[in-house]
């Protein structure tokens, strides 16, 4: 019984860590993945570095954005979820 008493606080901390940090992060990742998969030409997006642009071409892993002064091709994973 004494061994369980010593492990119980560690187990409680692990469960709280899982519920507070891991589950919300997983939900955000799932929403981001769905958002990126549903991108369409003409959508306005923001990259993780703060660049605003409009989608003009979509490839398997990259997206081409048109900016005020030219175009840029970035990875889909670098687009922020709004």
Protein Blocks (a to p, Z undefined) as FASTA:
>chain_A
ZZmmmmmmmmmmmmmmmmmmmmmmmmmmmmmmmmmmmpcehiacddfkopacddfbdcfk
bccdddfbocddddfklpccZZ
